[in-house]
Amino acid sequence: MLFSELPLISPILTALSEEGYTNPTPIQEQAIPPLLSRRDLLGCAQTGTGKTAAFAIPILQLLHEDRKQQQGPRRIRALILTPTRELAIQIGESFAAYGRHLNVRHTVIFGGVSQHAQVNALKSGIDVLIATPGRLLDLMNQGFISLRNIDLFVLDEADRMLDMGFIHDVKKVIVKLPTQRQSLFFSATMPPDVAKLADSILNKPVKVEVTPVSSTADTIQQSVYFVDKNDKRKLLVHVLNDKRIASALVFARTKHGADKVAKDLVKAGIKAEAIHGNKSQNARQRALSNFKSRQTRVLVATDIAARGIDVEELSHVINYELPNVPETYVHRIGRTGRAGHNGIALSFCDAEETAYLKDIHKLIGKHVPVVNDHPYPLDSAAAAVATPAPKVVNKPVSGRPGPANGSNRRTSNRNRFKRPN
């Protein structure tokens, strides 16, 4: 299917064409028509399938059509609630790109920076507000934001909202919304708590599920290294000494750990930066910009900071520490293997993390192949605890992956909606 075959207005189709996009992803193809019919929607899709475009495009069209019939000052008509600053910024960039030929204004608000510019944007009048929960509630309490005119509400990355402890903030926002509204609920995974929250928000929603819950993309080649905890730093340097690894997003469990890993890599002569919640917004954006432009080869991130990071053709994701929540593994490795390209996900597992690996195997429904041929193997008895007879890879999985299914760069760029947003 082509975007031109969907019931989209000319200004949006022109913007999509200017971006080089021609074909919608499955979630966009299935979500856009019912959303244009003003139906509630429950979207479950793994990271990188294009959820942002699936809701941004119809919201822009609906607000544009409604705006032609309205008079007077602008009121906030659409609210997109998202868990992280990086994700909020990227959603804002998407609204700017797809709505460049429309008379629809948006702004992005988030914490960690001065509220002055954000308040000025709100006072000038906007149609779409993209916000993180904390700053939204703060400005609501100060009287700068009213939600009484909201017609469209989007809860994005709902599973991450709950993981980050935002459930109470989300509920505080929901009670301030008009009862009569169109609600959109997107989540990469659908555990019971998330499903319960969706039921409380949505009214007879259309359900769109483009992949099995908690699955990993087939375009991602996964492998695990069993390694002693004290040898992880040396193993990471060993792996990154392979110059075929063009760029790598490395996940650490804590902010302090992310800083330490980045410093160790720099000492080893590898260009690396850390990104996490204790960094200033300017520092985070600078680190991300350097990584995207390949000035920095390795970005070390915590899970909260990494949600929403979207880097074209990211070759590798490395789990320096395995997450204790198996769904987080799916989110992490979903940073690679996007837009028609293959990706490589490497995980380091020490003796204390074998239980986490078992949970990951259970969630994704398969065993991650083991790399035995490396300089710092974990004691075989400890490694055996992880899983009975997993598939073994004799050589480390490295190098730069090429496009999947014969896709070329031009084709993959046209389908960049496969990123989350």
C-alpha positions in Angstrom: 0.0 0.0 0.0 1.0 3.6 -0.6 0.3 6.6 1.6 -1.6 8.1 -1.3 -4.1 5.2 -1.0 -5.0 6.3 2.6 -7.7 9.0 3.1 -5.1 11.7 3.8 -5.3 15.3 2.7 -3.0 16.8 0.1 -0.8 18.9 2.5 0.1 15.9 4.6 0.8 13.7 1.5 3.0 16.5 0.2 4.9 16.6 3.5 5.3 12.8 3.4 6.6 12.9 -0.1 9.1 15.6 0.8 10.4 13.4 3.6 10.8 10.6 1.0 8.1 8.3 2.5 5.8 6.4 0.2 4.8 3.2 2.0 3.1 3.0 5.5 4.2 0.4 8.0 1.6 -2.1 9.1 0.6 -0.2 12.2 0.2 3.0 10.2 -1.8 1.3 7.6 -4.2 -0.2 10.2 -4.4 2.7 12.6 -4.8 5.8 10.4 -8.2 5.0 8.8 -10.1 4.3 12.2 -8.4 7.2 13.8 -9.6 9.5 11.0 -13.0 8.1 11.8 -12.5 9.4 15.3 -12.4 5.9 16.9 -10.5 5.1 20.1 -7.5 2.9 19.4 -5.4 0.4 21.3 -2.1 -0.1 19.5 0.4 -2.9 20.5 3.5 -2.9 18.4 7.2 -3.6 19.2 9.7 -0.8 19.3 10.5 0.7 15.9 7.3 -0.1 14.0 6.2 3.6 13.5 3.8 4.3 16.3 4.5 8.0 16.2 3.5 8.5 12.6 0.5 6.2 13.2 -1.0 8.8 15.6 0.6 12.1 14.5 -0.6 12.0 10.9 -4.4 11.5 11.7 -4.2 14.0 14.7 -2.8 16.7 12.4 -5.5 16.0 9.8 -8.4 16.0 12.3 -7.2 19.3 13.9 -6.6 20.9 10.6 -10.2 20.1 9.5 -11.6 21.2 12.8 -9.6 24.4 12.8 -11.2 25.6 9.6 -14.6 25.6 11.4 -13.4 27.3 14.6 -12.9 31.0 15.5 -11.1 32.7 18.3 -7.8 32.0 20.1 -6.2 28.6 20.0 -6.8 26.1 22.8 -4.9 22.9 23.5 -6.9 20.3 21.6 -4.6 17.4 21.5 -2.4 16.1 24.3 0.4 13.5 23.8 1.8 12.2 27.1 5.1 10.4 26.8 7.6 9.2 29.4 11.0 10.8 28.4 12.3 14.1 27.2 14.1 12.5 24.3 10.9 10.8 23.1 8.9 14.0 23.5 11.4 15.9 21.4 11.3 13.3 18.7 7.5 13.4 18.6 7.6 17.1 18.3 10.0 16.8 15.3 7.5 14.4 13.7 4.6 16.8 14.1 6.7 19.6 12.6 7.7 17.4 9.6 4.3 16.0 8.8 2.4 19.2 9.5 4.7 21.7 7.8 2.0 22.7 5.3 -0.8 22.9 7.9 -2.0 25.7 10.2 -1.6 23.5 13.3 0.7 24.6 16.1 2.4 22.4 18.6 4.9 22.7 21.5 6.9 20.3 23.6 7.3 20.6 27.4 9.5 18.5 29.7 11.4 18.9 32.9 15.1 19.5 33.5 15.2 22.9 31.8 13.8 26.3 32.5 10.1 26.6 32.0 10.3 30.2 30.6 10.4 29.3 26.9 7.7 26.6 27.4 5.4 29.0 29.2 5.8 31.6 26.4 4.9 29.0 23.8 1.8 28.1 25.7 0.7 31.7 26.1 1.1 32.3 22.3 -1.6 29.6 21.7 -1.1 26.0 20.5 -3.2 23.1 19.2 -1.0 20.2 20.2 0.8 19.7 23.5 3.5 17.0 23.8 4.5 16.5 27.4 6.2 14.4 30.0 4.1 13.8 33.1 6.1 15.8 35.7 6.4 19.1 33.8 2.8 18.8 32.6 1.4 18.6 36.2 3.8 21.3 37.4 2.5 23.8 34.8 -1.1 22.7 35.3 -0.7 23.5 39.0 0.8 26.9 38.2 -2.3 27.6 36.0 -0.5 27.8 32.7 -2.2 24.7 31.2 -5.9 23.7 31.0 -7.0 20.4 29.6 -10.7 21.2 29.4 -10.7 21.6 25.6 -8.8 18.4 24.9 -10.5 16.4 22.0 -7.6 13.9 21.4 -5.5 12.2 24.1 -2.5 10.0 23.4 -0.8 7.9 26.0 2.4 6.8 24.3 4.8 4.1 25.6 2.4 3.1 28.3 4.4 0.1 29.5 7.4 2.4 30.1 5.2 4.9 31.9 4.4 2.2 34.4 8.0 0.9 34.6 9.2 4.4 35.4 6.6 4.9 38.2 4.5 7.4 36.4 1.2 5.6 36.9 0.0 8.1 39.6 0.9 11.1 37.5 -0.9 9.6 34.5 -4.0 9.1 36.6 -3.9 12.7 37.8 -3.8 13.9 34.2 -6.6 11.6 33.1 -9.1 12.9 35.7 -8.6 16.4 34.3 -9.5 15.4 30.7 -13.0 15.8 29.3 -15.1 12.7 29.4 -16.0 13.1 25.7 -12.7 12.7 23.8 -10.9 10.4 21.4 -8.2 8.4 23.2 -5.2 6.6 21.8 -3.2 4.1 23.8 0.1 2.8 22.5 2.4 0.2 24.1 5.2 -2.0 23.0 4.2 -4.7 25.5 0.8 -5.4 27.1 1.3 -6.9 30.6 -1.8 -7.1 32.9 -1.3 -3.7 34.6 -1.0 -1.9 31.2 -4.1 -3.7 29.9 -6.0 -2.6 33.0 -5.0 1.0 32.4 -6.0 0.8 28.8 -9.5 -0.5 29.8 -9.9 2.5 32.1 -9.1 5.0 29.3 -10.5 3.7 26.1 -14.1 3.4 24.8 -14.7 0.5 22.5 -11.3 0.8 20.8 -10.1 -0.5 17.6 -7.3 -2.9 18.4 -4.1 -3.0 16.3 -1.4 -5.5 17.0 1.1 -5.9 14.3 3.5 -8.4 16.0 3.2 -10.9 18.8 3.4 -9.3 22.2 7.0 -9.0 23.5 8.6 -10.5 20.4 11.9 -9.4 19.0 12.4 -8.5 15.3 13.7 -11.1 13.0 16.1 -8.6 11.5 18.1 -8.6 14.8 20.8 -11.1 15.3 21.1 -11.9 19.0 23.9 -13.5 21.0 25.1 -13.7 24.6 28.6 -13.8 26.2 28.9 -15.5 29.6 31.6 -13.4 31.4 32.6 -12.7 35.0 31.3 -9.4 36.2 34.9 -8.1 36.8 35.8 -8.9 33.2 32.9 -7.1 31.5 34.9 -3.9 30.9 37.8 -5.8 29.2 35.3 -7.8 27.1 33.6 -4.7 26.0 36.9 -3.1 24.9 37.7 -6.4 23.1 34.4 -6.5 21.2 34.7 -2.8 20.2 38.2 -3.2 18.9 36.5 -4.7 15.9 36.5 -1.7 13.6 33.6 -3.1 11.6 31.3 -2.0 14.4 30.4 1.4 13.1 28.3 2.5 16.1 27.1 0.9 19.3 24.5 1.8 21.9 25.6 0.2 25.2 23.1 -0.3 28.0 24.1 0.0 31.7 21.7 -0.5 34.6 22.5 2.6 36.6 23.6 6.3 36.0 26.9 5.7 37.8 27.5 2.6 35.8 26.9 4.4 32.5 29.4 7.1 33.5 32.0 4.5 34.5 31.6 2.4 31.3 32.0 5.6 29.2 35.1 6.7 31.1 36.7 3.2 30.8 36.1 3.2 27.0 37.6 6.7 26.6 40.7 5.5 28.5 40.9 2.6 26.1 40.9 5.0 23.1 37.3 4.5 22.1 35.2 7.6 21.6 32.3 7.3 24.0 29.8 9.4 25.9 27.2 8.6 28.6 23.5 9.7 28.6 21.3 9.5 31.6 18.8 11.4 33.8 21.4 13.2 35.8 22.8 14.9 32.7 21.5 18.3 31.8 19.2 18.5 28.9 21.8 20.3 26.8 24.4 17.6 27.6 22.0 14.8 26.7 21.1 16.5 23.4 24.7 17.1 22.6 25.7 13.5 23.3 22.9 12.2 21.2 23.7 14.6 18.4 27.4 13.5 18.4 26.3 9.9 18.3 23.9 10.4 15.4 26.6 12.3 13.4 29.2 9.5 14.2 31.5 11.9 16.1 31.0 9.6 19.0 31.2 5.9 18.2 29.7 4.5 21.4 26.8 5.9 23.5 26.4 4.4 26.9 22.8 4.8 28.2 20.4 3.9 31.0 17.0 2.5 30.0 15.1 5.7 30.9 17.5 7.9 28.9 17.6 5.5 25.9 13.8 5.2 25.4 13.1 7.1 22.2 16.7 7.2 20.9 16.4 6.7 17.2 19.6 6.4 15.1 19.4 5.4 11.5 21.3 2.2 10.7 22.5 1.7 14.2 24.6 -1.4 13.8 24.9 -2.8 17.3 23.2 -2.8 20.7 25.3 -4.1 23.6 23.7 -5.1 26.9 26.7 -4.5 29.2 24.3 -5.5 32.0 21.2 -7.6 31.5 17.9 -5.9 32.6 16.0 -7.4 35.5 12.7 -6.8 33.6 12.6 -9.0 30.5 10.4 -6.6 28.5 13.2 -4.1 28.8 15.4 -6.4 26.8 12.9 -6.2 23.9 13.0 -2.4 24.1 16.7 -2.2 24.2 17.6 -4.4 21.3 14.7 -2.8 19.3 17.0 0.2 18.9 18.8 -1.7 16.1 17.4 -3.7 13.1 15.2 -0.8 11.9 14.1 0.5 8.6 14.7 -2.6 6.7 18.2 -3.1 8.0 19.7 -6.0 10.0 21.0 -5.3 13.4 23.2 -7.1 16.0 22.4 -7.3 19.7 25.1 -8.6 22.1 24.5 -9.3 25.8 27.0 -9.8 28.6 25.8 -12.2 31.3 27.5 -12.8 34.6 26.7 -15.5 37.1 24.2 -13.2 39.0 22.3 -12.4 35.8 21.6 -15.9 34.6 18.1 -15.7 36.2 17.4 -12.6 34.1 18.5 -14.5 31.0 16.1 -17.3 31.7 13.2 -14.7 32.0 14.3 -13.2 28.7 14.2 -16.6 27.0 10.8 -17.3 28.4 9.4 -13.9 27.2 10.8 -14.0 23.6 10.1 -17.7 23.2 13.6 -18.7 22.2 17.1 -19.1 23.4 19.7 -16.5 22.6 22.8 -18.1 21.0 25.9 -18.3 23.1 29.3 -16.9 22.0 32.0 -19.2 23.5 35.0 -18.0 21.5 36.1 -14.9 23.5 39.0 -14.2 25.9 37.1 -13.9 29.1 34.7 -16.9 29.4 32.7 -17.4 32.6 33.3 -20.6 34.6 31.4 -23.3 32.7 29.5 -24.4 35.8 28.1 -20.9 36.3 27.3 -20.6 32.6 25.4 -23.9 32.6 22.9 -22.4 35.0 21.6 -20.0 32.4 19.9 -22.4 30.0 19.9 -26.1 29.0 21.9 -26.6 25.8 21.3 -23.3 24.0 22.5 -22.8 20.4 26.2 -22.0 20.5 28.0 -19.5 18.3 31.7 -20.4 17.9 32.8 -16.9 16.9 31.7 -13.5 18.2 29.0 -11.8 16.3 30.3 -8.5 15.0 30.8 -6.4 11.9 28.4 -4.0 10.2 25.1 -5.5 9.2 23.7 -4.8 5.8 20.1 -4.2 4.8 17.7 -7.0 5.2 15.8 -8.6 2.3 18.0 -6.8 -0.2 16.8 -3.3 0.9 18.9 -0.4 -0.3 19.4 2.9 1.5 16.9 4.7 -0.6 14.2 2.2 0.2 15.0 2.1 3.9 14.8 5.9 4.2 11.4 5.8 2.6 10.3 3.5 5.4 11.8 5.3 8.3 8.5 5.2 10.1 9.7 1.9 11.5 11.2 3.9 14.3 9.4 4.7 17.6 9.5 7.4 18.3 
